Amino acid sequence: MRLIVGLGNPGPEYVRTPHNLGFAVVERLAGLARIRTRQHREHSLLWRGRLDQTEVLLAQPQTYMNLSGPAVAGLLRSEGLTPADLVVVSDEVALPWGMVRVRERGSAGGHRGLESVVAALGTEDFIRVRLGVQPPDAHTGVGLHGRTDDLSEYVTFPVPEEWRPEAERMVEDAAEAVRVILREGTGRAMARFNRRATPAPPVA
C-alpha cells in the first residue's frame, strides 16, 4: 500500500490556484485508476483502489495547507504505514513554472504544507513530487496577475486563463511521475523528470 497525498486548500475559491495543484494531481490519479467512490476520514477526502498493480490510498487533506501534517500522520497510523510508504505532491515557488521535480527526501524549503508534514512525522525522509509555480519574475512581481508581489498571496490567486494549459500539462506530468515511482521506483522517476530542460515561463 502507498499513501499518495496531494496538498492544497479545501473550498471552491481555491480550486484553480497554484497552491491546489497537489489536489489536482490526486484527482487525476483517481481518474486514471477509475476510482469513483470517495471517502472522508482523518480530516481528508480519500480514494482507495489499485493503480498500476499497486494498492493506493489517494488523499486530499481538508485541514488547509498549513495544517496538513496531522491529517497525513493520522492516515499513516490508521493504515499501518510509515513515511517510507508516503508520496506527497505539492506546488513549489522555487521551481520555474511548468517544471516537475521528484525528491526522495529533503527540507520543506519554506513550503508551509510540507513544513507541517515534516513536523507531524518527525522526519524529512519521504518522497515528494513538486510542481513549479514560480512566477516569471519572483523578485519584482512581474507576472503576479497584476495584483500582488507577495508570493504567499500569489499561490492562492486563480491561475490566469492563458497559463491553464501549461498547468494542466504539469498536472499530467506529475501524475505520470507518481506512476513511475509506483512501477519502477523513485530513482527512475528522478532520472526521467529531473533532467528535463527548464520550460519557458507562461506569458503574464
Secondary structure, DSSP 8 states (H G I E B T S, - for coil): -EEEEE----SGGGTTSGGGHHHHHHHHHHHHTT---EEEETTEEEEEEEETTEEEEEEEESS-GGGHHHHHHHHHHHHT--GGGEEEEEEEEEEETT-EEEESS---TT-HHHHHHHHHHT-S-SEEEEEEEE-TTTTT-TTSTTT-S-HHHHTTS---GGGHHHHHHHHHHHHHHHHHHHHH-HHHHHHHHTTS--------
